[in-house]
């Protein structure tokens, strides 16, 4: 059976470096041109296409890439990923409204705060595995949301309003309705995240994560410092979530605890599983589909949730490893017919 992922991987592996560069530049050009397709059949019934392309699509892609480090690369089940998203957003909201710092100055602070939260959570939680780890991370996500809900000093239930937009860049002004400029900014963050993940995947950290995902006990017996690399996965995943939160707050100009519910974590997890855990391109495709589809079928009102769920169930039955599953490296036994 024809497999698009295997075909694409084979083409990439057989290509020379200049051809690979051309393919990558072509893909970036296509992605950058997406905001120019407004007014076509891609428009959604209610929301503007450009707006949907920024949120939820671009934000979902960034968050799914971050969660993929934790789940897809390391095999750690995190159900509270929205907490890091919220920490980044509230860092932007508080510093943006109470200090003179702009979005680009706050971005590294938001990333650092999310990484610190990932470290604080990871040190006690990552000594556990499986369902126990999932329950702890789920609880952490709810703790962050409830804390934001009850602390009046950070807005409480009313949230934070009047969050400033990013400053002008190269004469281009960020405004609430300038979706193209926001999308191109988010695209740069996505490309940087992909570059980071790919660089780490082929180095010691990537090999350690792969061994932990396959069999943590065996990896530890072979001398892999599993706890250290699990912490690294958690912290790096949190940094991407924090960056997404800062960008989200600077775009929406308003945040509240209702923006950071468990449903967001589950939806981002669905993007990773639906697209293909461990495969960067599969995760991106899953996030694009699950971010765009609910708004595209909004014309059927509440029934869209039923259609959305049915699509997920159908695809998980037809493609249990995701649309673009990770490449499985299998070694044939000596003398064994590989076509069997």
PESULUR-V263237 format. One record per residue. N is the residue number from 1. SS is DSSP state (@ for helix, = for strand, . for the rest). PHI is phi as a letter, one per 40 degrees, with the letter a starting at -180 (none if undefined). PSI is psi as a letter, one per 40 degrees, with the letter a starting at -180 (* if undefined). Layout:
n=[N/N]
ss=[SS/SS]
phi=[PHI/PHI]
psi=[PSI/PSI]
//
This chain:
n=[1/2/3/4/5/6/7/8/9/10/11/12/13/14/15/16/17/18/19/20/21/22/23/24/25/26/27/28/29/30/31/32/33/34/35/36/37/38/39/40/41/42/43/44/45/46/47/48/49/50/51/52/53/54/55/56/57/58/59/60/61/62/63/64/65/66/67/68/69/70/71/72/73/74/75/76/77/78/79/80/81/82/83/84/85/86/87/88/89/90/91/92/93/94/95/96/97/98/99/100/101/102/103/104/105/106/107/108/109/110/111/112/113/114/115/116/117/118/119/120/121/122/123/124/125/126/127/128/129/130/131/132/133/134/135/136/137/138/139/140/141/142/143/144/145/146/147/148/149/150/151/152/153/154/155/156/157/158/159/160/161/162/163/164/165/166/167/168/169/170/171/172/173/174/175/176/177/178/179/180/181/182/183/184/185/186/187/188/189/190/191/192/193/194/195/196/197/198/199/200/201/202/203/204/205/206/207/208/209/210/211/212/213/214/215/216/217/218/219/220/221/222/223/224/225/226/227/228/229/230/231/232/233/234/235/236/237/238/239/240/241/242/243/244/245/246/247/248/249/250/251/252/253/254/255/256/257/258/259/260/261/262/263/264/265/266/267/268/269/270/271/272/273/274/275/276/277/278/279/280/281/282/283/284/285/286/287/288/289/290/291/292/293/294/295/296/297/298/299/300/301/302/303/304/305/306/307/308/309/310/311/312/313/314/315/316/317/318/319/320/321/322/323/324/325/326/327/328/329/330/331/332/333/334/335/336/337/338/339/340]
ss=[./././@/@/@/@/@/@/@/@/@/@/@/././@/@/@/@/@/@/@/@/@/@/@/@/@/@/@/@/./@/@/@/@/./././././././././././@/@/@/@/@/@/@/@/@/@/@/@/@/@/@/@/@/@/@/@/@/@/@/@/@/././././././././@/@/@/@/@/@/@/@/@/@/@/@/@/@/@/@/@/././././@/@/@/@/@/@/@/@/@/@/@/@/@/@/@/@/@/@/@/@/@/@/@/././././@/@/@/@/@/@/@/@/@/@/@/@/@/@/@/@/@/@/@/@/@/./@/@/@/./@/@/@/./=/=/./././././././=/././=/././././././@/@/@/@/@/@/@/@/@/@/@/@/@/@/@/@/@/@/@/@/@/@/@/././@/@/@/@/@/@/@/@/@/@/@/./@/@/@/@/@/@/././././@/@/@/@/@/@/@/@/@/@/@/@/@/@/@/@/@/@/@/@/@/@/@/@/@/@/@/./=/=/./@/@/@/././@/@/@/@/@/@/@/@/@/@/@/@/@/@/././././@/@/@/@/@/@/@/@/@/@/@/@/@/@/@/@/@/./@/@/@/././@/@/@/@/@/@/@/@/@/@/@/@/@/@/@/@/./././././././././././././././././././././.]
phi=[none/c/b/c/c/c/c/c/c/c/c/c/c/c/c/c/c/d/c/c/c/c/c/c/c/c/c/c/c/c/c/c/c/d/c/c/c/c/g/b/c/c/d/c/c/b/c/c/d/c/c/c/c/c/b/c/d/c/c/c/c/c/c/c/c/c/c/c/c/c/c/c/c/b/g/b/c/b/b/b/c/c/c/c/c/c/c/c/c/c/c/c/c/c/c/c/c/b/b/c/c/c/c/c/c/c/d/c/c/c/c/c/c/c/c/c/c/c/c/c/c/c/d/c/c/c/c/b/b/f/c/c/c/c/c/c/c/c/c/c/c/c/c/c/c/c/c/c/c/b/c/c/c/b/h/f/c/c/g/b/b/g/c/c/c/c/c/c/b/f/g/c/b/c/b/d/b/c/c/c/c/c/c/c/c/c/c/c/c/c/c/c/c/c/c/c/c/c/c/c/c/c/b/d/c/c/c/c/c/c/c/c/c/c/a/c/c/c/c/c/c/c/g/c/c/d/c/c/c/c/c/d/c/c/c/c/c/c/c/c/c/c/c/c/c/c/c/c/c/c/c/c/g/a/b/a/d/c/c/b/c/d/d/c/d/c/c/c/c/c/c/c/c/c/c/h/d/g/b/d/c/c/c/c/c/c/c/c/c/c/c/c/d/d/c/c/b/c/c/c/f/c/c/c/c/c/c/d/c/c/c/c/c/c/c/c/c/c/b/c/c/h/c/b/c/c/c/c/c/b/b/c/c/d/g/c/c/c/c/c]
psi=[h/h/h/d/d/d/d/d/d/d/d/d/d/e/i/i/d/d/d/d/d/d/d/d/d/d/d/d/d/d/d/d/e/d/e/e/e/i/e/a/e/e/i/i/d/d/i/i/d/d/d/d/d/d/h/e/d/d/d/d/d/d/d/d/d/d/d/d/d/d/d/d/d/e/f/h/h/h/e/f/d/d/d/d/d/d/d/d/d/d/d/d/d/d/d/d/d/e/i/e/i/i/d/d/d/d/d/d/d/d/d/d/d/d/d/d/d/d/d/d/d/d/d/d/d/e/e/i/i/b/d/d/d/d/d/d/d/d/d/d/d/d/d/d/d/d/d/d/d/e/h/d/e/f/d/a/d/e/a/h/i/f/h/i/i/i/i/h/h/f/e/h/h/h/i/d/e/g/d/d/d/d/d/d/d/d/d/d/d/d/d/d/d/d/d/d/d/d/d/d/d/e/a/d/d/d/d/d/d/d/d/d/d/d/h/d/d/d/d/d/d/e/e/h/g/d/d/d/d/d/d/d/d/d/d/d/d/d/d/d/d/d/d/d/d/d/d/d/d/e/d/d/e/h/i/i/d/e/e/f/i/d/d/d/d/d/d/d/d/d/d/d/d/d/d/h/h/e/h/d/d/d/d/d/d/d/d/d/d/e/d/d/d/d/d/d/f/e/e/e/b/d/e/d/d/d/d/d/d/d/d/d/d/d/d/d/d/d/g/d/e/i/d/g/i/i/h/h/h/h/h/i/i/h/e/h/h/e/e/*]
//
